[in-house]
Amino acid sequence: MTTNQQSIQADGHNHANEHDHGHSHGSISGCGVPTFNTRDLIVKEDIMAKAKELAQMLFQSEEIQHYQRAEKQIQDHERVQGLISQMKKKQKEIVAFQSFNNPSMVTKIEGEIEALQDELDGIPIVTEFQQSQTDINYLLQLVISVIRDTVAEKINVEDAAENEPEECIE
């Protein structure tokens, strides 16, 4: 069916917003506002394809590449892995002493964990890894903000052009 054929259906109504690219836009409510099934919104193929393309671009970014290099160095660094292992063991000890209602031992072990964390934070590759995590989070937040702002801007422009009838406003 061509776009022109789609816009005038058998019921004689003009459905200009309908088009054929693998999904529907849901039903129209009494106010002319389309309603969507949440699942349908999540799996729109065209949006998912673009999201995967964007994810691939992000994966190839300098920030992600740097993160992966730092992560590999952390995994291969014996001292770092030893400190992480000690901290995990101490965290389990805290849980045990909390269950025995022994706050003095909990406080003592928390101090030991803090000392281990300070030593861990003093290792340059750990600082580099943490910075790379911060950089990635910033990059992802930036992408999310651009998408959110662009969608909001488009919605505001379209809303300004087409006012809904008063009886639809809740």
DSSP file (Angstrom, degrees, kcal/mol; ACC not computed):
  #  RESIDUE AA STRUCTURE BP1 BP2  ACC     N-H-->O    O-->H-N    N-H-->O    O-->H-N    TCO  KAPPA ALPHA  PHI   PSI    X-CA   Y-CA   Z-CA
    1    1 A M              0   0    0      0, 0.0    19,-0.2     0, 0.0     2,-0.1   0.000 360.0 360.0 360.0 132.9    0.0    0.0    0.0
    2    2 A T     >  -     0   0    0      1,-0.1     4,-2.5    17,-0.1     5,-0.2  -0.339 360.0-104.7 -80.5 168.1    1.5    3.4   -0.9
    3    3 A T  H  > S+     0   0    0      1,-0.2     4,-1.8     2,-0.2    -1,-0.1   0.901 122.6  49.4 -60.0 -42.2    1.5    6.3    1.6
    4    4 A N  H  > S+     0   0    0      1,-0.2     4,-0.8     2,-0.2    -1,-0.2   0.904 111.5  48.5 -65.3 -39.9   -1.4    8.0   -0.3
    5    5 A Q  H >4 S+     0   0    0      1,-0.2     3,-0.6     2,-0.2    -1,-0.2   0.879 110.8  52.3 -66.5 -35.7   -3.4    4.8   -0.3
    6    6 A Q  H 3< S+     0   0    0     -4,-2.5     9,-0.2     1,-0.2    -1,-0.2   0.854  99.1  63.3 -67.1 -34.2   -2.7    4.4    3.4
    7    7 A S  H 3< S+     0   0    0     -4,-1.8     8,-3.5     1,-0.2     2,-0.6   0.752 104.2  48.1 -69.6 -22.3   -3.9    7.9    4.3
    8    8 A I  B << S-A   14   0A   0     -4,-0.8    -1,-0.2    -3,-0.6     6,-0.2  -0.915  82.0-169.6-119.5 105.8   -7.4    7.2    3.1
    9    9 A Q    >   -     0   0    0      4,-1.8     3,-2.2    -2,-0.6    -3,-0.1  -0.235  40.8 -92.4 -87.5 175.8   -8.6    3.9    4.6
   10   10 A A  T 3  S+     0   0    0      1,-0.3    -1,-0.1     2,-0.1    -2,-0.0   0.755 123.3  64.3 -60.8 -25.4  -11.7    1.9    3.8
   11   11 A D  T 3  S-     0   0    0      2,-0.1    -1,-0.3     1,-0.1     3,-0.1   0.515 114.0-117.6 -79.2  -1.2  -13.6    3.7    6.6
   12   12 A G  S <  S+     0   0    0     -3,-2.2     2,-0.3     1,-0.3    -2,-0.1   0.437  72.3 128.8  84.6  -1.3  -13.2    6.9    4.6
   13   13 A H        -     0   0    0      1,-0.0    -4,-1.8     2,-0.0     2,-0.7  -0.618  63.0-118.9 -89.6 148.7  -11.1    8.6    7.3
   14   14 A N  B     -A    8   0A   0     -2,-0.3     2,-0.4    -6,-0.2    -6,-0.3  -0.772  27.7-177.9 -86.4 117.9   -7.8   10.3    6.5
   15   15 A H    >   +     0   0    0     -8,-3.5     3,-1.9    -2,-0.7    -7,-0.1  -0.589  14.3 161.7-113.6  66.5   -5.1    8.6    8.5
   16   16 A A  T 3   +     0   0    0     -2,-0.4    -1,-0.2     1,-0.3    -9,-0.1   0.739  69.8  59.5 -62.7 -24.9   -2.1   10.8    7.4
   17   17 A N  T 3  S+     0   0    0     -3,-0.2     2,-0.3   -10,-0.1    -1,-0.3   0.566  84.5  98.1 -82.9  -6.4    0.0    9.6   10.4
   18   18 A E    <   +     0   0    0     -3,-1.9     2,-0.3   -15,-0.1     6,-0.1  -0.644  45.6 157.0 -85.3 137.5   -0.1    6.0    9.4
   19   19 A H        -     0   0    0     -2,-0.3     2,-0.9     4,-0.2     4,-0.3  -0.973  41.9-111.6-153.5 159.8    2.8    4.6    7.4
   20   20 A D        +     0   0    0     -2,-0.3     4,-0.1   -19,-0.2   -17,-0.0  -0.795  61.5 122.0-106.7  97.4    4.3    1.2    6.9
   21   21 A H  S    S-     0   0    0     -2,-0.9    25,-0.3     2,-0.5    -1,-0.1  -0.121  92.0 -72.8-143.6  43.8    7.7    0.6    8.5
   22   22 A G  S    S+     0   0    0      1,-0.1     2,-0.3    23,-0.1    23,-0.2   0.507 106.4  61.4  90.3   5.9    7.1   -2.3   10.7
   23   23 A H        -     0   0    0     -4,-0.3    -2,-0.5    21,-0.1     2,-0.3  -0.986  66.0-127.5-154.5 164.7    5.0   -0.9   13.6
   24   24 A S        -     0   0    0     -2,-0.3     3,-0.1    -4,-0.1    -6,-0.0  -0.728  16.7-132.5-110.6 165.3    1.8    0.8   14.4
   25   25 A H        -     0   0    0      1,-0.3    10,-0.1    -2,-0.3    -1,-0.0   0.243  50.3-117.5-100.7  13.1    1.1    4.0   16.2
   26   26 A G        -     0   0    0      8,-0.1    -1,-0.3    10,-0.1    10,-0.2  -0.178  45.8 -44.7  82.6-176.9   -1.6    2.6   18.4
   27   27 A S  E     -B   35   0B   0      8,-0.5     8,-3.4    -3,-0.1     2,-0.5  -0.456  54.5-113.3 -89.3 163.8   -5.2    3.6   18.7
   28   28 A I  E     -B   34   0B   0      6,-0.3    -2,-0.1    -2,-0.1    -1,-0.0  -0.842  28.3-139.0 -98.8 129.1   -6.5    7.1   18.8
   29   29 A S    >   -     0   0    0      4,-2.4     3,-2.2    -2,-0.5    -1,-0.0  -0.209  37.3 -89.1 -76.9 175.4   -8.2    8.2   22.0
   30   30 A G  T 3  S+     0   0    0      1,-0.3    -1,-0.1     2,-0.1   138,-0.0   0.692 128.1  54.3 -59.6 -19.4  -11.3   10.3   22.1
   31   31 A C  T 3  S-     0   0    0      2,-0.2    -1,-0.3   137,-0.1   137,-0.1   0.317 120.7-104.2 -98.3   7.1   -9.2   13.5   22.1
   32   32 A G  S <  S+     0   0    0     -3,-2.2    -2,-0.1     1,-0.3    -4,-0.0   0.628  79.7 133.6  81.1  12.2   -7.3   12.5   19.0
   33   33 A V        -     0   0    0    135,-0.0    -4,-2.4     1,-0.0    -1,-0.3  -0.861  57.5-123.3 -99.3 123.7   -4.2   11.6   21.0
   34   34 A P  E     -B   28   0B   0      0, 0.0     2,-0.4     0, 0.0    -6,-0.3  -0.344  21.5-149.7 -64.2 144.2   -2.6    8.3   20.0
   35   35 A T  E     -B   27   0B   0     -8,-3.4    -8,-0.5   -10,-0.1     2,-0.3  -0.915  12.5-161.2-113.5 146.0   -2.2    5.7   22.7
   36   36 A F        -     0   0    0     -2,-0.4     2,-0.5   -10,-0.2   -10,-0.1  -0.929  22.5-121.2-128.4 148.3    0.6    3.1   22.7
   37   37 A N     >  -     0   0    0     -2,-0.3     4,-1.8     1,-0.1     3,-0.5  -0.765  28.1-132.7 -80.9 130.5    1.3   -0.2   24.4
   38   38 A T  H  > S+     0   0    0     -2,-0.5     4,-1.9     1,-0.3     5,-0.1   0.876 106.2  55.1 -54.9 -41.0    4.5    0.3   26.4
   39   39 A R  H  > S+     0   0    0      1,-0.2     4,-1.6     2,-0.2    -1,-0.3   0.900 105.7  52.2 -59.9 -41.1    5.9   -3.0   25.0
   40   40 A D  H  4 S+     0   0    0     -3,-0.5    -1,-0.2     1,-0.2    -2,-0.2   0.874 108.3  51.2 -64.0 -36.6    5.4   -1.7   21.4
   41   41 A L  H >< S+     0   0    0     -4,-1.8     3,-0.8     1,-0.2    -1,-0.2   0.873 108.5  52.2 -66.8 -35.4    7.3    1.5   22.2
   42   42 A I  H 3< S+     0   0    0     -4,-1.9    -1,-0.2     1,-0.2    -2,-0.2   0.840 113.6  41.4 -70.3 -33.4   10.2   -0.5   23.6
   43   43 A V  T 3<  +     0   0    0     -4,-1.6     2,-0.3    -5,-0.1    -1,-0.2   0.128  69.2 145.7-108.7  22.2   10.6   -2.7   20.6
   44   44 A K    <>  -     0   0    0     -3,-0.8     4,-2.7    -4,-0.2     5,-0.2  -0.450  43.2-146.3 -59.7 118.5   10.2   -0.3   17.7
   45   45 A E  H  > S+     0   0    0     -2,-0.3     4,-2.5     1,-0.2     5,-0.2   0.872  91.8  51.1 -61.8 -41.6   12.6   -1.8   15.2
   46   46 A D  H  > S+     0   0    0    -25,-0.3     4,-1.8     2,-0.2    -1,-0.2   0.902 114.0  44.5 -65.8 -39.2   13.7    1.5   13.6
   47   47 A I  H  > S+     0   0    0      2,-0.2     4,-2.6     1,-0.2    -2,-0.2   0.916 113.5  50.5 -69.0 -43.1   14.5    3.1   17.0
   48   48 A M  H  X S+     0   0    0     -4,-2.7     4,-2.5     1,-0.2    -2,-0.2   0.888 108.3  52.9 -63.4 -38.1   16.2    0.0   18.2
   49   49 A A  H  X S+     0   0    0     -4,-2.5     4,-2.0    -5,-0.2    -1,-0.2   0.922 111.8  45.2 -63.0 -43.3   18.4   -0.2   15.1
   50   50 A K  H  X S+     0   0    0     -4,-1.8     4,-2.6     2,-0.2    -2,-0.2   0.889 111.5  52.9 -67.3 -38.3   19.5    3.5   15.6
   51   51 A A  H  X S+     0   0    0     -4,-2.6     4,-2.5     2,-0.2    -2,-0.2   0.908 110.2  47.6 -63.0 -41.5   20.1    2.8   19.3
   52   52 A K  H  X S+     0   0    0     -4,-2.5     4,-2.2     2,-0.2    -1,-0.2   0.879 111.0  51.6 -67.2 -36.9   22.3   -0.1   18.4
   53   53 A E  H  X S+     0   0    0     -4,-2.0     4,-2.0     2,-0.2    -2,-0.2   0.918 111.3  47.3 -63.8 -43.2   24.1    2.0   15.8
   54   54 A L  H  X S+     0   0    0     -4,-2.6     4,-2.6     2,-0.2    -2,-0.2   0.904 110.0  53.0 -63.7 -41.8   24.7    4.7   18.4
   55   55 A A  H  X S+     0   0    0     -4,-2.5     4,-2.6     1,-0.2    -2,-0.2   0.901 108.3  50.6 -60.9 -40.8   25.9    2.1   21.0
   56   56 A Q  H  X S+     0   0    0     -4,-2.2     4,-1.5     2,-0.2    -1,-0.2   0.903 110.0  50.0 -63.8 -41.0   28.4    0.8   18.4
   57   57 A M  H  < S+     0   0    0     -4,-2.0     4,-0.3     1,-0.2    -2,-0.2   0.911 112.0  47.9 -62.7 -42.3   29.7    4.3   17.8
   58   58 A L  H >< S+     0   0    0     -4,-2.6     3,-1.7     1,-0.2     6,-0.4   0.908 107.0  56.7 -64.5 -41.5   30.1    4.8   21.6
   59   59 A F  H 3< S+     0   0    0     -4,-2.6    -1,-0.2     1,-0.3    -2,-0.2   0.836 107.8  48.6 -58.7 -33.2   31.9    1.5   21.9
   60   60 A Q  T 3< S+     0   0    0     -4,-1.5    -1,-0.3    -3,-0.2    -2,-0.2   0.460  89.6 114.9 -86.6  -1.7   34.4    2.7   19.4
   61   61 A S  S <> S-     0   0    0     -3,-1.7     4,-2.2    -4,-0.3     5,-0.2  -0.253  78.8-116.0 -69.5 158.2   34.9    6.1   21.1
   62   62 A E  H  > S+     0   0    0      1,-0.2     4,-2.7     2,-0.2     5,-0.2   0.870 114.2  57.3 -59.4 -39.1   38.2    7.0   22.7
   63   63 A E  H  > S+     0   0    0      1,-0.2     4,-2.2     2,-0.2    -1,-0.2   0.919 109.4  43.2 -61.2 -45.4   36.6    7.0   26.2
   64   64 A I  H  > S+     0   0    0     -6,-0.4     4,-2.5     2,-0.2    -1,-0.2   0.905 113.7  51.2 -68.9 -40.7   35.4    3.5   25.9
   65   65 A Q  H  X S+     0   0    0     -4,-2.2     4,-2.0     2,-0.2    -2,-0.2   0.914 111.2  48.4 -62.1 -42.8   38.7    2.3   24.5
   66   66 A H  H  X S+     0   0    0     -4,-2.7     4,-2.5     2,-0.2    -2,-0.2   0.922 110.5  51.8 -62.2 -44.9   40.6    3.9   27.3
   67   67 A Y  H  X S+     0   0    0     -4,-2.2     4,-2.9     1,-0.2    -2,-0.2   0.920 108.9  50.1 -58.1 -46.0   38.2    2.4   29.9
   68   68 A Q  H  X S+     0   0    0     -4,-2.5     4,-2.1     1,-0.2    -1,-0.2   0.888 110.5  49.1 -64.0 -38.9   38.8   -1.1   28.4
   69   69 A R  H  X S+     0   0    0     -4,-2.0     4,-2.1     2,-0.2    -1,-0.2   0.933 113.8  46.1 -64.0 -45.1   42.6   -0.7   28.5
   70   70 A A  H  X S+     0   0    0     -4,-2.5     4,-2.3     1,-0.2    -2,-0.2   0.898 111.0  52.9 -65.1 -40.1   42.4    0.5   32.2
   71   71 A E  H  X S+     0   0    0     -4,-2.9     4,-2.5     1,-0.2    -1,-0.2   0.912 108.6  49.9 -61.3 -43.2   40.0   -2.3   33.1
   72   72 A K  H  X S+     0   0    0     -4,-2.1     4,-1.8     1,-0.2    -1,-0.2   0.909 110.5  49.9 -62.6 -42.6   42.4   -5.0   31.6
   73   73 A Q  H  X S+     0   0    0     -4,-2.1     4,-0.7     1,-0.2    -1,-0.2   0.892 110.5  50.5 -64.2 -38.3   45.3   -3.5   33.6
   74   74 A I  H >< S+     0   0    0     -4,-2.3     3,-0.9     1,-0.2     7,-0.2   0.926 109.9  50.1 -63.5 -44.6   43.3   -3.6   36.8
   75   75 A Q  H 3< S+     0   0    0     -4,-2.5    -1,-0.2     1,-0.2    -2,-0.2   0.831 114.8  44.1 -64.0 -32.0   42.4   -7.2   36.2
   76   76 A D  H 3< S+     0   0    0     -4,-1.8     2,-0.8    -5,-0.2    -1,-0.2   0.493  88.9 101.1 -91.4  -4.0   46.0   -8.1   35.6
   77   77 A H    <X  -     0   0    0     -3,-0.9     4,-2.4    -4,-0.7     5,-0.2  -0.737  56.7-161.9 -89.4 110.2   47.4   -6.1   38.5
   78   78 A E  H  > S+     0   0    0     -2,-0.8     4,-2.6     1,-0.2     5,-0.2   0.899  87.5  49.5 -60.6 -44.7   48.1   -8.5   41.4
   79   79 A R  H  > S+     0   0    0      2,-0.2     4,-2.4     1,-0.2    -1,-0.2   0.921 112.0  48.6 -63.3 -43.1   48.3   -5.9   44.2
   80   80 A V  H  > S+     0   0    0      1,-0.2     4,-2.4     2,-0.2    -1,-0.2   0.938 113.0  47.3 -61.2 -47.2   45.0   -4.3   43.1
   81   81 A Q  H  X S+     0   0    0     -4,-2.4     4,-2.3    -7,-0.2    -1,-0.2   0.875 111.2  52.3 -64.0 -36.8   43.2   -7.7   42.9
   82   82 A G  H  X S+     0   0    0     -4,-2.6     4,-2.4    -5,-0.2    -1,-0.2   0.917 110.2  47.5 -63.9 -44.0   44.7   -8.6   46.3
   83   83 A L  H  X S+     0   0    0     -4,-2.4     4,-2.5     2,-0.2    -2,-0.2   0.913 111.9  50.0 -64.0 -42.6   43.4   -5.4   47.9
   84   84 A I  H  X S+     0   0    0     -4,-2.4     4,-2.3     1,-0.2    -1,-0.2   0.915 111.0  49.9 -61.7 -42.5   39.9   -5.9   46.3
   85   85 A S  H  X S+     0   0    0     -4,-2.3     4,-2.2     2,-0.2    -2,-0.2   0.910 110.5  49.3 -62.6 -43.7   39.8   -9.5   47.6
   86   86 A Q  H  X S+     0   0    0     -4,-2.4     4,-2.5     1,-0.2    -1,-0.2   0.909 110.4  51.2 -62.0 -42.0   40.8   -8.3   51.2
   87   87 A M  H  X S+     0   0    0     -4,-2.5     4,-2.3     1,-0.2    -2,-0.2   0.904 109.2  50.0 -64.5 -41.0   38.1   -5.7   51.1
   88   88 A K  H  X S+     0   0    0     -4,-2.3     4,-1.8     2,-0.2    -1,-0.2   0.912 111.0  50.0 -62.1 -42.1   35.4   -8.2   50.0
   89   89 A K  H  X S+     0   0    0     -4,-2.2     4,-1.8     1,-0.2    -2,-0.2   0.916 111.3  48.6 -62.0 -43.8   36.5  -10.5   52.9
   90   90 A K  H  X S+     0   0    0     -4,-2.5     4,-2.2     1,-0.2    -1,-0.2   0.863 107.0  55.9 -66.3 -35.8   36.3   -7.7   55.4
   91   91 A Q  H  X S+     0   0    0     -4,-2.3     4,-1.8     1,-0.2    -1,-0.2   0.892 107.4  49.5 -63.2 -38.1   32.8   -6.7   54.1
   92   92 A K  H  X S+     0   0    0     -4,-1.8     4,-2.1     2,-0.2    -1,-0.2   0.879 108.4  53.6 -66.2 -37.2   31.7  -10.2   54.8
   93   93 A E  H  X S+     0   0    0     -4,-1.8     4,-2.9     1,-0.2     5,-0.2   0.897 105.5  54.0 -62.8 -40.1   33.2  -10.0   58.3
   94   94 A I  H  X S+     0   0    0     -4,-2.2     4,-2.4     1,-0.2    -1,-0.2   0.927 107.5  50.2 -59.8 -44.8   31.2   -6.8   58.9
   95   95 A V  H  X S+     0   0    0     -4,-1.8     4,-2.0     1,-0.2    -1,-0.2   0.917 111.7  48.5 -60.2 -43.0   28.0   -8.6   58.0
   96   96 A A  H  X S+     0   0    0     -4,-2.1     4,-1.4     1,-0.2    -2,-0.2   0.939 112.7  46.5 -63.6 -47.1   28.8  -11.4   60.4
   97   97 A F  H  <>S+     0   0    0     -4,-2.9     5,-2.5     1,-0.2    -1,-0.2   0.823 109.5  55.3 -67.8 -29.7   29.7   -9.0   63.3
   98   98 A Q  H ><5S+     0   0    0     -4,-2.4     3,-1.2    -5,-0.2    -1,-0.2   0.906 106.6  50.4 -65.8 -40.0   26.5   -7.0   62.6
   99   99 A S  H 3<5S+     0   0    0     -4,-2.0    -2,-0.2     1,-0.3    -1,-0.2   0.797 109.9  50.4 -69.1 -26.2   24.5  -10.2   62.9
  100  100 A F  T 3<5S-     0   0    0     -4,-1.4    -1,-0.3    -5,-0.1    -2,-0.2   0.397 114.5-122.2 -86.9   2.5   26.3  -10.9   66.3
  101  101 A N  T < 5 +     0   0    0     -3,-1.2    -3,-0.2     1,-0.2    -2,-0.1   0.939  62.3 146.3  56.5  52.1   25.4   -7.3   67.3
  102  102 A N     >< +     0   0    0     -5,-2.5     4,-1.7     1,-0.1     3,-0.5  -0.742  18.1 171.9-119.8  80.2   29.0   -6.4   67.8
  103  103 A P  H  > S+     0   0    0      0, 0.0     4,-2.4     0, 0.0     5,-0.2   0.784  74.0  60.2 -64.3 -28.7   29.3   -2.7   66.9
  104  104 A S  H  > S+     0   0    0      2,-0.2     4,-2.1     1,-0.2     5,-0.1   0.907 108.0  44.2 -67.6 -39.5   32.9   -2.3   68.1
  105  105 A M  H  > S+     0   0    0     -3,-0.5     4,-2.7     2,-0.2     5,-0.2   0.872 111.5  54.7 -70.1 -36.5   34.2   -5.0   65.7
  106  106 A V  H  X S+     0   0    0     -4,-1.7     4,-2.4     2,-0.2    -2,-0.2   0.941 110.4  45.9 -60.0 -47.0   32.1   -3.5   62.9
  107  107 A T  H  X S+     0   0    0     -4,-2.4     4,-1.8     2,-0.2    -2,-0.2   0.905 112.4  50.9 -62.2 -43.4   33.7   -0.1   63.5
  108  108 A K  H  X S+     0   0    0     -4,-2.1     4,-1.6     1,-0.2    -2,-0.2   0.931 113.1  44.7 -60.5 -46.8   37.2   -1.7   63.7
  109  109 A I  H  X S+     0   0    0     -4,-2.7     4,-2.6     1,-0.2    -1,-0.2   0.859 108.3  57.3 -70.0 -35.1   36.7   -3.5   60.4
  110  110 A E  H  X S+     0   0    0     -4,-2.4     4,-2.2    -5,-0.2    -1,-0.2   0.892 106.6  50.8 -60.0 -38.4   35.2   -0.5   58.7
  111  111 A G  H  X S+     0   0    0     -4,-1.8     4,-2.0     2,-0.2    -2,-0.2   0.888 109.2  50.3 -64.5 -39.8   38.5    1.3   59.6
  112  112 A E  H  X S+     0   0    0     -4,-1.6     4,-2.2     2,-0.2    -2,-0.2   0.900 110.4  49.6 -65.2 -40.6   40.5   -1.5   58.0
  113  113 A I  H  X S+     0   0    0     -4,-2.6     4,-2.8     1,-0.2    -2,-0.2   0.908 108.9  52.7 -63.9 -41.3   38.4   -1.4   54.9
  114  114 A E  H  X S+     0   0    0     -4,-2.2     4,-2.4     2,-0.2    -1,-0.2   0.899 108.9  49.6 -61.5 -40.4   38.9    2.4   54.7
  115  115 A A  H  X S+     0   0    0     -4,-2.0     4,-2.1     2,-0.2    -1,-0.2   0.907 111.8  48.4 -65.3 -41.3   42.7    1.9   55.0
  116  116 A L  H  X S+     0   0    0     -4,-2.2     4,-2.6     2,-0.2    -2,-0.2   0.904 111.1  50.8 -63.7 -40.8   42.6   -0.7   52.2
  117  117 A Q  H  X S+     0   0    0     -4,-2.8     4,-2.9     2,-0.2    -2,-0.2   0.901 108.8  51.3 -64.0 -40.9   40.5    1.7   50.0
  118  118 A D  H  X S+     0   0    0     -4,-2.4     4,-1.0     2,-0.2    -1,-0.2   0.911 111.1  47.7 -61.9 -42.0   43.0    4.5   50.6
  119  119 A E  H  < S+     0   0    0     -4,-2.1     3,-0.5     2,-0.2     4,-0.3   0.923 112.9  49.1 -64.4 -42.8   45.9    2.2   49.5
  120  120 A L  H >< S+     0   0    0     -4,-2.6     3,-1.5     1,-0.2     6,-0.2   0.911 109.0  52.2 -60.7 -44.3   43.8    1.1   46.5
  121  121 A D  H 3< S+     0   0    0     -4,-2.9    -1,-0.2     1,-0.3    -2,-0.2   0.715 101.3  63.3 -66.6 -20.0   43.1    4.7   45.6
  122  122 A G  T 3< S+     0   0    0     -4,-1.0    -1,-0.3    -3,-0.5    -2,-0.2   0.531  79.6  96.1 -82.5  -5.6   46.8    5.5   45.8
  123  123 A I  S X> S-     0   0    0     -3,-1.5     4,-1.7    -4,-0.3     3,-1.2  -0.764  74.7-139.5 -88.1 121.9   47.6    3.1   42.9
  124  124 A P  H 3> S+     0   0    0      0, 0.0     4,-2.6     0, 0.0     5,-0.2   0.829  99.0  54.8 -53.1 -40.0   47.8    5.2   39.6
  125  125 A I  H 3> S+     0   0    0      1,-0.2     4,-2.4     2,-0.2   -51,-0.1   0.837 106.5  53.1 -66.0 -29.6   46.0    2.6   37.4
  126  126 A V  H <> S+     0   0    0     -3,-1.2     4,-2.8    -6,-0.2    -1,-0.2   0.926 109.7  47.5 -68.3 -44.3   43.1    2.6   39.8
  127  127 A T  H  X S+     0   0    0     -4,-1.7     4,-2.3     2,-0.2    -2,-0.2   0.906 112.9  49.5 -61.4 -42.1   42.9    6.4   39.6
  128  128 A E  H  X S+     0   0    0     -4,-2.6     4,-2.2    -5,-0.2    -2,-0.2   0.910 111.4  49.1 -63.6 -42.3   43.1    6.2   35.8
  129  129 A F  H  X S+     0   0    0     -4,-2.4     4,-2.1     2,-0.2    -2,-0.2   0.924 111.0  49.3 -62.9 -45.6   40.3    3.5   35.8
  130  130 A Q  H  X S+     0   0    0     -4,-2.8     4,-2.1     1,-0.2    -1,-0.2   0.894 110.9  50.5 -62.1 -39.2   38.1    5.6   38.0
  131  131 A Q  H  X S+     0   0    0     -4,-2.3     4,-2.5     1,-0.2    -1,-0.2   0.895 108.4  52.1 -65.4 -39.0   38.6    8.7   35.8
  132  132 A S  H  X S+     0   0    0     -4,-2.2     4,-2.3     2,-0.2    -2,-0.2   0.873 108.2  51.7 -66.3 -35.0   37.8    6.6   32.7
  133  133 A Q  H  X S+     0   0    0     -4,-2.1     4,-2.5     2,-0.2    -1,-0.2   0.920 110.4  48.8 -63.6 -42.8   34.5    5.5   34.4
  134  134 A T  H  X S+     0   0    0     -4,-2.1     4,-2.3     2,-0.2    -2,-0.2   0.903 110.3  51.2 -62.0 -42.3   33.7    9.1   35.1
  135  135 A D  H  X S+     0   0    0     -4,-2.5     4,-2.5     2,-0.2    -2,-0.2   0.911 111.0  47.6 -62.5 -43.5   34.4   10.0   31.5
  136  136 A I  H  X S+     0   0    0     -4,-2.3     4,-2.9     2,-0.2     5,-0.2   0.929 111.2  50.6 -64.4 -45.0   32.1    7.3   30.2
  137  137 A N  H  X S+     0   0    0     -4,-2.5     4,-2.6     1,-0.2    -2,-0.2   0.909 111.2  49.2 -59.6 -41.3   29.4    8.3   32.5
  138  138 A Y  H  X S+     0   0    0     -4,-2.3     4,-2.5     2,-0.2    -1,-0.2   0.930 111.3  49.3 -62.5 -45.6   29.7   11.9   31.4
  139  139 A L  H  X S+     0   0    0     -4,-2.5     4,-2.3     2,-0.2    -2,-0.2   0.930 113.2  46.4 -59.7 -47.1   29.6   10.8   27.7
  140  140 A L  H  X S+     0   0    0     -4,-2.9     4,-2.6     1,-0.2    -1,-0.2   0.906 112.7  49.5 -64.0 -41.7   26.5    8.7   28.3
  141  141 A Q  H  X S+     0   0    0     -4,-2.6     4,-2.6    -5,-0.2    -1,-0.2   0.883 109.6  52.7 -64.2 -37.0   24.8   11.5   30.2
  142  142 A L  H  X S+     0   0    0     -4,-2.5     4,-2.4     2,-0.2    -2,-0.2   0.930 110.3  47.1 -62.9 -45.8   25.6   13.9   27.4
  143  143 A V  H  X S+     0   0    0     -4,-2.3     4,-2.5     2,-0.2    -2,-0.2   0.926 113.1  49.0 -61.7 -45.2   24.1   11.6   24.8
  144  144 A I  H  X S+     0   0    0     -4,-2.6     4,-3.0     1,-0.2    -2,-0.2   0.915 111.5  49.9 -61.1 -42.9   21.0   11.1   27.0
  145  145 A S  H  X S+     0   0    0     -4,-2.6     4,-3.0     2,-0.2     5,-0.3   0.903 110.0  49.8 -63.2 -42.1   20.7   14.9   27.5
  146  146 A V  H  X S+     0   0    0     -4,-2.4     4,-2.5     2,-0.2     5,-0.2   0.931 114.3  45.0 -63.6 -44.9   21.0   15.6   23.8
  147  147 A I  H  X S+     0   0    0     -4,-2.5     4,-2.6     2,-0.2     5,-0.2   0.951 115.8  46.8 -62.7 -49.0   18.3   13.0   23.0
  148  148 A R  H  X S+     0   0    0     -4,-3.0     4,-2.7     1,-0.2    -2,-0.2   0.929 115.5  45.1 -59.0 -47.7   16.0   14.2   25.8
  149  149 A D  H  X S+     0   0    0     -4,-3.0     4,-2.6     2,-0.2    -1,-0.2   0.883 113.2  50.2 -66.6 -38.9   16.4   17.9   24.8
  150  150 A T  H  X S+     0   0    0     -4,-2.5     4,-2.4    -5,-0.3    -1,-0.2   0.928 113.4  45.3 -65.7 -44.6   15.9   17.3   21.1
  151  151 A V  H  X S+     0   0    0     -4,-2.6     4,-2.7    -5,-0.2    -2,-0.2   0.931 114.2  49.2 -63.5 -45.0   12.8   15.3   21.7
  152  152 A A  H  X S+     0   0    0     -4,-2.7     4,-2.6    -5,-0.2    -2,-0.2   0.903 111.1  50.0 -61.4 -41.2   11.5   17.9   24.2
  153  153 A E  H  X S+     0   0    0     -4,-2.6     4,-2.4     2,-0.2    -1,-0.2   0.923 111.9  47.6 -63.2 -44.5   12.2   20.7   21.7
  154  154 A K  H  X S+     0   0    0     -4,-2.4     4,-2.6     2,-0.2     5,-0.2   0.909 112.4  49.6 -63.8 -41.8   10.4   18.8   18.9
  155  155 A I  H  X S+     0   0    0     -4,-2.7     4,-3.0     1,-0.2    -2,-0.2   0.929 111.7  48.4 -62.9 -45.1    7.4   18.1   21.2
  156  156 A N  H  X S+     0   0    0     -4,-2.6     4,-2.1     2,-0.2    -2,-0.2   0.893 112.2  48.6 -63.6 -40.4    7.3   21.8   22.2
  157  157 A V  H  X S+     0   0    0     -4,-2.4     4,-1.3     2,-0.2    -1,-0.2   0.931 115.5  44.0 -65.1 -45.2    7.5   23.0   18.6
  158  158 A E  H  X S+     0   0    0     -4,-2.6     4,-1.5     1,-0.2    -2,-0.2   0.890 112.7  52.2 -67.5 -38.8    4.7   20.6   17.5
  159  159 A D  H  < S+     0   0    0     -4,-3.0    -1,-0.2     1,-0.2    -2,-0.2   0.882 107.1  52.9 -64.4 -37.6    2.6   21.4   20.5
  160  160 A A  H  < S+     0   0    0     -4,-2.1    -1,-0.2     1,-0.2    -2,-0.2   0.834 110.8  47.8 -66.6 -31.2    2.8   25.1   19.8
  161  161 A A  H  < S+     0   0    0     -4,-1.3     2,-0.5     1,-0.2    -1,-0.2   0.769 117.5  39.3 -80.7 -26.2    1.6   24.5   16.2
  162  162 A E  S  < S-     0   0    0     -4,-1.5     2,-0.3    -5,-0.1    -1,-0.2  -0.897  72.4-160.3-133.0 103.1   -1.3   22.3   17.1
  163  163 A N        -     0   0    0     -2,-0.5    -3,-0.1    -3,-0.2     3,-0.1  -0.617  17.3-129.8 -84.1 140.2   -3.5   23.1   20.2
  164  164 A E        -     0   0    0     -2,-0.3  -132,-0.1     1,-0.1     5,-0.1  -0.530  34.3 -93.1 -81.8 153.1   -5.7   20.3   21.7
  165  165 A P    >   -     0   0    0      0, 0.0     3,-1.7     0, 0.0     4,-0.5  -0.332  36.1-114.5 -62.4 150.0   -9.3   21.0   22.4
  166  166 A E  G >  S+     0   0    0      1,-0.3     3,-1.4     2,-0.2    -2,-0.1   0.844 111.1  63.0 -55.2 -39.7  -10.1   22.2   25.9
  167  167 A E  G 3  S+     0   0    0      1,-0.3    -1,-0.3     3,-0.0  -136,-0.0   0.631  97.2  59.0 -68.5 -11.3  -12.0   19.1   26.9
  168  168 A C  G <  S+     0   0    0     -3,-1.7     2,-0.4  -137,-0.1    -1,-0.3   0.651  81.2  97.8 -88.6 -16.3   -9.0   16.9   26.4
  169  169 A I    <         0   0    0     -3,-1.4    -3,-0.0    -4,-0.5     0, 0.0  -0.590 360.0 360.0 -78.9 126.8   -6.8   18.7   29.0
  170  170 A E              0   0    0     -2,-0.4    -1,-0.2     0, 0.0    -3,-0.0   0.408 360.0 360.0-105.6 360.0   -6.8   17.0   32.3
